[in-house]
Amino acid sequence: MTATSFFDTNVFLYVVSAAAEDAPKRAKATALIASCDFAISIQVMQEFADAALRKKRLGVTPAEVRVMLEELAENYPVFSPTPNLVFRALDLSHRYQIRFYDAAILAAAQELGCQTLYTEDLNHGQTYDTVHVINPFL
């Protein structure tokens, strides 16, 4: 399985959010998922589980989190971290002056050959090495 796009955690959090204020972003995230061939990483799965269960305003149950994660794991490429990913993320973090975990997302996208990373957490329009960042919620 290959993908040209990589999705950060926030895309999935908006999809499951029951919060009224998230409705416009939920619509954008849902349309994005339906229109892209995308990949994720174990890190994205872990961050999604943590945030979805911790943020009560989203209104998501543990069973719903599990179902979504199982569907993602069964239907999309999932990158598992390696020691080399950690080293690459350290280099990216230093080079671009970004948080380590954002750099790990970039490194996973690079490893999978994705051209685009959809996220709110990095500079919209910037290309980090070979990965172009798009904030789909602007």
N, C-alpha and C positions, 0 to 999 in steps of 0.2 A: 504494500500500500504506500502510495506517495501522496504528498499534498504540497500545494504551492503557498498555503497560508498557515499561520500559527495563531491560535487564540490564547490570550491571557485570561486569567481567572475572572476578571470583571465581566467579560462577555457572558459567562454562564451564570454569574450571580444575578445579573439583570434579567436573564431569561426566567429564573425561578422566583424572582421577587414579587411578592403580593402587595408591596407598598405602592400606594397611589402615586406618589411623587416619582416613582421609577417607570411609570407607564410609557412615556416616550422612548426611554432607553430600552425598555423591554421589547418594544416593537422593532427597534433598530437591531437589537441583538438577535431576535428571533429571525428576522429577515436575513441577517448576515449568515447565520448558521445554515439556513435553507439554501443559500446561494453560493457557498464556498466549499471547496474541498480543503479541509483543514486538518491540522494535527495539534496535539497537546503533549504535555509531559507529565510525568509522575508528580512533579512539583505543582503543576496547575491543579491536578486532581486533589492533592493534599490541601492546597490553599483554599480550593472551593469547599471541601468538606469542613474545614475549620471555620471559614467565614460564614458559610450558610447556617451552620449550627450555632455559632456565637451571636450572630446578628438576628435577634428575635424579630425585628421589624420586617424581615424578609418573609416570615411565616412558613418556613420550610421544616418538615419533619425529618428525623434521621432516616426513615424508610424512603422518603422522596429523594434524599441525597444519595442514598445507596443505589436506587433505580437509575438516577441520572448518570452516576459514575459507571455503573455496569454498562449502560447503553453506549457511553463514550468509549469505554475500553473495548467493547465488542465491535464497534463500527468505524473507529478512526485510529490512525497511527498514534501511538503513545511512546514517547521517548523516555527511556529509563536512564537515570544519571549514571555516569561513570567517573572515575577519578579525572580523566581528561576533561570532562565537562567542567569540573570544579576549577581546574587550572585555566581553562579558556575563559570561564566566567571571571576569575580573578583578573586576568589580563584585560578583558573588556571593561570591567568595573574601573580599573585604574586608567585605561586609555580614554574612556568617555566620561569619567567622573560621575558614575551612576551607582546606585545601590547594588550590592552583590546579587541579591535575589532577582532584580530586574536583568542583570547581566546573565544570570543563569537561564532565564527565559530566552534571551537573545541567543545564547550559546546552543540551547536545545533546538531553536528554530534553524540556526545555521547547520547544525549536525544533520537535521532532517532535509536540508536543501530547500527550506521554505524561503520564498522571496519577500513575503509580507508578514508583519506581525501586527495584529490588531490588539491595541491596548490603550488604556487611559494613562498609563504610568510613565511613558517616555515621551520625548518630543515629537509631536505630530509632524510628519513630513521629513524627518531626518532619516538618513540611511546610516546604519551602523554596520560597517564592513559590507556584507552582502544582503542585509535584511533592512527593508524599508518599513518604517513605522507609520501606521495609520490609526488615528483615534476616531473610531466610528461614531462617537457620541457627540462630536462637535456640532 
